[in-house]
């Protein structure tokens, strides 16, 4: 965990430094290519490091190992521990323009539970379903209670991607097809909500990313 945090923080710091200079290209070396940059299908260490710069999560983990807000501004448990409710940031859109709201949260959680290729099913084994309580209020129902679920929302199960892009099988969601489009010179459609959006990638030859607009949820390290 410590090694991952240090690498992720170093990657984020390099991106922050790059953001201070205009019209510059920053090159970062990692030990291997990221695998499929779909949070439900991703399985590699490098893939997780890259994906957290492309996609924000509901909550994050600070340098002091505390759970802190990211796309969710607040959360609370029901008295019996069978429901976890999130208040969500307002005015947020994914890189493709799709609004981030409670419907998007429900879609992402349910996709993680039902997608045939999902590797997050075991992480969400206690989840019985989701509820949309308002445009910016979402609930996750559990059977039985599972206090560890909140921590999972600070990892890949809590990563949010655009439902529209996911349904279309674009951008990070279908890594192989995205690489094929990149080889043909096409520009993959972004699907996350992080500090970066992906321009192109070609396995073994590197990936290119654009700095997204400044209005993203940020990282725990940005605020500490």
Secondary structure as UniProt FT lines:
FT   HELIX           2..19
FT   TURN            22..23
FT   TURN            39..41
FT   HELIX           45..54
FT   STRAND          59..61
FT   TURN            63..64
FT   STRAND          67..69
FT   STRAND          72..77
FT   TURN            79..80
FT   STRAND          83..88
FT   TURN            95..96
FT   HELIX           102..114
FT   TURN            116..117
FT   HELIX           122..124
FT   TURN            125..126
FT   STRAND          127..134
FT   TURN            135..136
FT   STRAND          137..142
FT   TURN            147..148
FT   HELIX           149..152
FT   TURN            153..154
FT   HELIX           156..158
FT   HELIX           163..168
FT   HELIX           171..173
FT   HELIX           175..183
FT   TURN            184..185
FT   STRAND          196..202
FT   TURN            203..205
FT   STRAND          206..211
FT   HELIX           220..223
//
